[in-house]
Amino acid sequence: MTTDIFIANTDTDIESCFPAFSALRPHIEQKNFLAQVRRQQAQSYQILALRHEGTVKSAAGFRFAEFLAWGKVLYIDDLTTLPGETSKGFAGSLLDWLINHAKAHQCQGVHLDTGYTRHAAHRLYLRKGFLFKSHHLSMEL
C-alpha cells in the first residue's frame, strides 16, 4: 500500500483531485475545475493531495495570508475526502502536513471555516487541536 502526499502542480495532478473536491464542492463542474484552480493559484492557492494506491483519496486547498486580527496564517479553503474513504486517516494526514508547513513558514496559526453540520470533520479538527473561535458570516450577491 503506497501513500504519497504532494502539492498538485501539473494539470494532470490537479485534475486527479477533482473527484475528491466534487464531494465537498458539488457545484463545480469538472470542465471548469482546472481553470478555477489556476485562477485561484494567482492568489497563492495551492492543492495538497493524498494519493493512496494510485487514487487521490483526500485533498486540501490552502493559501498563506496575513490578517490584522491573526497575523500570518495558513488558511485552509477546502479539506475533502472521497465518499467511502473517510475515517481512514487521510484528512488527518493532510492536516498534520499543513500544520507542519505552517510552522515551517513562521505562521502564527492555521485557520479554516467549516459548515455547521460537518460533525465528523469537527471531531477531527478538535482532535488536532483546533478551537471554535468565531462565526463566519456571509452575504450572497
C-alpha positions as CSV (number, residue, x, y, z in Angstrom):
1,M,0.0,0.0,0.0
2,T,1.7,3.2,-1.2
3,T,0.6,6.6,0.1
4,D,2.0,9.9,-1.3
5,I,1.3,13.4,-0.1
6,F,2.1,16.0,-2.8
7,I,1.4,19.5,-4.0
8,A,-0.7,19.2,-7.2
9,N,1.0,21.5,-9.7
10,T,0.6,19.8,-13.1
11,D,-2.7,19.8,-15.0
12,T,-2.9,16.0,-14.6
13,D,-2.3,16.2,-10.8
14,I,-4.8,19.0,-10.3
15,E,-7.4,17.1,-12.4
16,S,-6.8,13.9,-10.4
17,C,-8.1,15.8,-7.4
18,F,-11.5,16.7,-8.9
19,P,-13.4,13.6,-7.6
20,A,-12.4,14.5,-4.0
21,F,-13.2,18.2,-4.5
22,S,-16.6,17.4,-6.1
23,A,-17.6,15.6,-2.9
24,L,-17.2,18.9,-1.0
25,R,-18.0,21.3,-3.8
26,P,-20.6,19.6,-6.0
27,H,-21.5,22.9,-7.7
28,I,-18.1,22.9,-9.5
29,E,-18.2,21.2,-12.9
30,Q,-15.2,19.1,-14.0
31,K,-14.9,21.1,-17.2
32,N,-14.3,24.3,-15.2
33,F,-12.2,22.8,-12.3
34,L,-8.7,23.3,-13.7
35,A,-9.3,26.9,-14.9
36,Q,-10.8,27.7,-11.5
37,V,-7.8,26.3,-9.6
38,R,-5.4,28.1,-12.0
39,R,-7.2,31.5,-11.3
40,Q,-7.0,30.8,-7.5
41,Q,-3.3,29.9,-7.8
42,A,-2.7,33.5,-8.9
43,Q,-3.9,34.4,-5.4
44,S,-1.5,31.9,-3.7
45,Y,-3.9,29.0,-3.6
46,Q,-2.4,25.5,-3.6
47,I,-3.7,22.0,-3.6
48,L,-2.2,19.4,-1.3
49,A,-3.3,15.9,-2.2
50,L,-3.0,12.4,-0.7
51,R,-2.8,9.6,-3.2
52,H,-3.3,6.1,-1.9
53,E,-2.9,3.1,-4.1
54,G,-2.9,5.2,-7.2
55,T,-6.0,7.3,-6.4
56,V,-6.3,10.7,-4.8
57,K,-8.4,9.9,-1.7
58,S,-8.2,13.3,0.1
59,A,-7.2,16.9,-0.9
60,A,-6.9,20.3,0.7
61,G,-6.9,23.7,-0.9
62,F,-4.9,26.2,1.1
63,R,-3.1,29.6,1.0
64,F,-0.9,31.8,3.1
65,A,-2.5,35.1,4.1
66,E,-1.9,37.9,6.6
67,F,-4.6,39.5,8.7
68,L,-4.6,42.3,11.2
69,A,-6.5,40.0,13.5
70,W,-4.3,36.9,13.3
71,G,-1.0,37.8,11.7
72,K,0.4,35.4,9.1
73,V,-1.7,32.2,8.8
74,L,-2.1,29.2,6.6
75,Y,-5.8,29.3,5.6
76,I,-7.4,26.0,4.6
77,D,-10.1,26.8,1.9
78,D,-11.1,23.2,1.4
79,L,-10.4,19.8,3.1
80,T,-12.2,16.9,1.5
81,T,-12.1,13.1,1.2
82,L,-13.8,10.8,-1.2
83,P,-17.1,9.3,0.0
84,G,-16.4,5.8,1.3
85,E,-12.8,6.8,2.2
86,T,-13.5,8.8,5.3
87,S,-12.3,7.8,8.8
88,K,-9.1,6.2,7.4
89,G,-6.7,8.9,8.5
90,F,-6.4,10.6,5.1
91,A,-7.6,14.0,6.0
92,G,-5.8,13.8,9.3
93,S,-2.5,13.2,7.5
94,L,-3.1,16.2,5.3
95,L,-3.9,18.4,8.4
96,D,-0.6,17.2,10.0
97,W,1.3,18.1,6.9
98,L,-0.4,21.5,6.7
99,I,0.3,22.3,10.4
100,N,3.9,21.5,9.9
101,H,4.1,23.5,6.7
102,A,2.6,26.5,8.6
103,K,5.2,26.2,11.3
104,A,8.0,25.9,8.7
105,H,6.7,29.2,7.2
106,Q,6.6,31.0,10.5
107,C,2.8,31.3,10.6
108,Q,1.0,32.3,13.8
109,G,-1.8,29.8,13.1
110,V,-3.8,27.6,10.8
111,H,-7.4,28.7,10.1
112,L,-10.4,27.3,8.4
113,D,-14.1,27.6,8.1
114,T,-16.4,24.6,8.5
115,G,-20.1,24.0,7.9
116,Y,-22.3,23.7,10.9
117,T,-23.4,20.1,10.1
118,R,-20.0,18.7,9.3
119,H,-19.7,16.9,12.7
120,A,-17.2,14.2,11.7
121,A,-14.9,17.0,10.4
122,H,-15.4,19.0,13.6
123,R,-14.3,15.9,15.6
124,L,-11.1,15.7,13.5
125,Y,-10.3,19.4,13.9
126,L,-10.8,19.3,17.6
127,R,-8.6,16.2,17.9
128,K,-5.9,18.0,16.0
129,G,-6.1,21.0,18.5
130,F,-8.3,23.4,16.6
131,L,-10.7,25.6,18.6
132,F,-14.0,27.1,17.7
133,K,-13.2,30.8,17.9
134,S,-15.7,32.7,15.7
135,H,-18.7,32.5,13.4
136,H,-18.2,33.2,9.7
137,L,-20.9,35.4,8.2
138,S,-21.6,35.8,4.5
139,M,-24.0,37.6,2.2
140,E,-24.6,36.1,-1.3
141,L,-25.0,38.7,-4.0
